[in-house]
Each structure stands twice: as structure tokens, then as C-alpha cells.
Amino acid sequence: MKKKILWQFFTKQEIAWNLIDLILSKFKLNSISNILEPSSWTKSFVNELNKRWFKNIKEYEIDWNLTKNPKNFLETIIKEKFNLIIWNPPYSKIHSKETFVIYKWKRMKIEQAFILKSLNLLSNDWWFWFILPINFFTNNKNIKNLILSKFNTIYIYQDDTPWFNENINSAFIFCHNSNNPWINLIYKEIFTHKINKDEFIEKALPVYYFNKNKYKDISNIKLWNFIKKVSKSVNINYKNKNLSSKELVNRKININDWDNYSIAIARVWMWIVWKCGLINSKDIINEVFYVYELKKEYSSHKNAILIQEYIRKNRQYFLDISIWTWSPSIGNKDILDLPINIEIKWS
Ligand SMILES: C[S@@+](CC[C@H](N)C(=O)[O-])C[C@H]1O[C@@H](n2cnc3c(N)ncnc32)[C@H](O)[C@@H]1O
């Protein structure tokens, strides 16, 4: 129950150690003198900072089972300023009412309230480090804008190791102001990539850029070269569909029945299987379909089948660029960026 309400997942000790190591490999942290951990529980970060001679760490923890001195970080008036705030806070779960709070008269997700309060507690020479589930990095535009207004140097780190006992896909972000401003993504020890502010607001996930990078040299011709319109109008009816994604892949359309078909890509709910086939305006669908009308010059039966087959063979691309949050998501732009490595002639 606590797990659900207070979102109690502790950071494994060795993970806290590695994350602090990562920062120390990039920055000298001599000036840090006053540190705050607003939801400390197992003290993973506090202990690791102590081992490295960082002292003066103030902690909060709300749960009286976990501390002798329980305090609600959001409700305590704190006058002190800190030059490092580090946390793995409680965070909201989609569809869970309990993880919303009222902070400064506004209803918001608990991690947003933690961020707003933390930003007000930072002194001038400040550092802000935190872990959050990856859906924070793909949403929360307002909060990310606020972070950009306070910091000019941001690193976001991800790897494949489990950071908690539960399987929660998370990333670690550390923010600072420096003479070398940038937003840098790091995936394991193998990949770093700079992004701009717009990309940070949109999708700030190292693994996504790492996966996209795998396809960068395959071909300059992308699926969008062949597409006239995204989301050609299709009929959606949840009760009376005539076409499921399973039927889509088994469907054979003869050249004689060729009638203005579009490329449809379907995501089969929760299985994250990408299916591709051809549909037209007579079809009625009910799943998560992405529908693309081909340009006139590529819209022959032969070309449509070639493109369909190519997409089917490149399923890994769609898996690689899916963002794995609570439910996998993908955008039109990413689908249309599929490099096409076969020759498709005008028809
Ligand atoms: C995800 S756990 C992380 C614990 C620790 N920071 C770590 O990295 O292992 C979040 C912690 O926040 C505590 N918490 C939840 N709401 C809080 C609040 N309003 N004030 C202080 N602590 C809170 C929970 O009890 C839980 O221990």
C-alpha cells in the first residue's frame, strides 16, 4: 500500500555510488557545502556523499516507519538555502489519484511539487540532481522550461541496469550553471549526444537518441519521401470494425482490386508489435493505427507492396524508437524517419 501511495522505491546503493562517480568525473564539486535530500528513506545518496567527504546534508522523510523524525518536505517551511539538492522523489503514477498533491494552491503531480519547492531552495552556486521515471523526460513541458530558465548545463544519463528492485525505467539528470553550457545525453559509457532546448522539451532520453543514431548512415531517403499525407482520413469505429491489425498483415490485395490504398501501421496494444498493411477508405478500424497516404507517383500497387514489405522487415526500427513509458509511444515523425534502403521508382 505504501509503495502505491508514497511511491517507495529505494535507489540501490551501488547505483547511487555510480551516479555520483559520473558527476565527479565531469565536475569538481569543491564549492558544495550545504546539501538537501528531501525524501531520503534508505539514505542511498546521503551515505555515498558522506563517503566522499560531503558533509552538512539535511534530510526529510515523511514515513514514520522509515525515520525517527518524520517530516513532510512539501509542508515544512524551510528558510535555509542549499547549493546541492539531490533526490529520487516520490512520483506520480498514471491514473493514480493518490500521487497528486495540492502545492501552493494548485493541484499537481507530486514530483512537480518537489521540483518547484526544490528550485526555490537553491542558493546561487547551485546543483540539482535527480532520478525520475522516463515519462518525466517525455512530458512535463512546463517544468522542463522552468529547469531551462534556471540552468544552462544539463546532463541526462541512462543505462540498462536495474536501479531499483522493481522494474521502473528511469533516467538521472544533473543540472548546473557553467561556462560551458549544453544539454548532453549519456547512454551507458558508449554514447553521448548533445541536444538543443526544443529537443530537451520534447524528448530528452539518451536511449532514444542512441537507438536513432544506429540508423543514421543507412540511407538519406526516408519513408516521408514517399508520403503525401499523414493520417489520411480513415473510419474508426470501436464496435463495428472490419479490420484488425491481425487481419491487416494477412490481407492480400490483388492488382485488379487496387483502389487507392494507403500504408497503415498499427501498434498492437501492449504487445508493442508493429504491424503494417494496406487500407483504404472503405475499411473501418479500431486499433492504434498510423495511416499514410502515398504520393501519387509512388501509389501504384507494386510500390505500395514494396514499401509495405520493407516496413515489415524493419520491425526492429519501430521497437528501437518506441519510448517505453507506462505504455509504449511513438510519434509520426519517428515512423516517417525510417530510412528506406531499397529502390522505389516512380510509377
Ligand atoms: C522513491 S523513494 C526514494 C527514497 C530515497 N531517496 C532513495 O533514493 O532510495 C521516495 C521516498 O519519498 C518519501 N516521501 C513521500 N512523500 C514525501 C514527502 N511529502 N516528504 C518527504 N518524503 C516523502 C517516501 O516515503 C519514500 O521513502
The ligand as a Gaussian input file, in Angstrom:
#p B3LYP/6-31G(d) Opt

LIG

0 1
 C       11.206000       6.781000      -4.455000
 S       11.536000       6.772000      -2.716000
 C       13.224000       7.211000      -2.734000
 C       13.954000       7.074000      -1.451000
 C       15.443000       7.527000      -1.493000
 N       15.563000       8.918000      -1.925000
 C       16.267000       6.664000      -2.419000
 O       16.761000       7.144000      -3.440000
 O       16.438000       5.478000      -2.127000
 C       10.632000       8.216000      -2.254000
 C       10.590000       8.485000      -0.762000
 O        9.874000       9.702000      -0.554000
 C        9.157000       9.619000       0.673000
 N        8.136000      10.687000       0.642000
 C        6.931000      10.652000       0.012000
 N        6.284000      11.832000       0.175000
 C        7.121000      12.628000       0.892000
 C        7.023000      13.961000       1.396000
 N        5.939000      14.719000       1.129000
 N        8.046000      14.453000       2.137000
 C        9.154000      13.693000       2.396000
 N        9.286000      12.419000       1.963000
 C        8.297000      11.892000       1.222000
 C        8.645000       8.177000       0.643000
 O        8.277000       7.744000       1.922000
 C        9.858000       7.437000       0.064000
 O       10.697000       6.981000       1.075000

